[in-house]
Structures are given as structure tokens and as C-alpha cells.
């Protein structure tokens, strides 16, 4: 019984050590090549920018000539697109449960606001 207990403790310690090692590892880095980038602070449109994302945070934004992208990293090529950081789609119809808007008036007229509130909560 004592051996089983010691084995369980050792296995738990080994699992804890590997979890700590994974937590200490650097999060993955993703590079985004933006053809155009709206600088929301200055209000200017910048060209040929690189966005460096470490984990889930933007680490750096710089001109593409100032950033060396290592080989084999995750690269999202948006060189033909305009990147608008921090902007989200604020217009949506959360009270509709499907994508067909043809019966929107019917929903508004025949379903109570309480029921539509429940649907909206589920859709969000």
C-alpha cells in the first residue's frame, strides 16, 4: 500500500512539473502582414505594416522594413487588405434566430418582447 501511495505522489509531482514547464513556455507568435493599417490614434492610414501577436496580445506594430519575420512562423498575409484594429461589427439583429430576415416583421408583431428578450439572450 505504501508503494502505491508513493507512486501516486511521484506521478502527481511529475504532472505538476510538466504543467509548470508548459506554463513557462513562450506563447506562440503570429505575424500579420497588413497592406494598409488604420492607426486609430493618429487617424492615418499606414502602408506595409507588420503586426506581431504573441499569444493573444499584440506585441508590436511596425513597418515591414523594420521587422524580420523568422522562417517557419505563423504568417497571416493580408497584404491586399486593410486592417482596422479594435473595430467590431456593432450592428446585428440578435432577436432573429436565423439568417433569413424575411419574417422579421412577423417576429416583431407576433412574439412578445419577453420571448424576444429570451431569444436575444440565447443568440448573443
HUKACOR-V59356 format. One record per backbone hydrogen bond with DSSP energy under -1.0 kcal/mol. NH is the residue of the N-H (numbers start at 1). CO is the residue of the C=O. If there is no record, write none. Layout:
BEGIN
nh=[NH	NH]
co=[CO	CO]
END
This chain:
BEGIN
nh=[5	6	7	8	9	10	11	12	13	14	15	16	17	18	19	20	21	22	23	24	30	31	32	33	34	35	36	37	38	39	40	43	46	48	49	50	51	52	53	54	55	57	59	60	62	64	66	73	76	78	81	83	87	96	104	107	108	109	110	111	116	117	118	119	120	121	122	123	124]
co=[1	2	3	4	5	6	7	8	9	10	11	12	13	14	15	16	17	18	19	20	53	74	51	76	49	78	81	46	83	44	38	39	37	35	34	62	32	60	30	57	28	54	52	52	50	48	63	70	31	33	78	36	84	93	101	103	104	105	106	107	112	113	114	115	116	117	118	119	120]
END
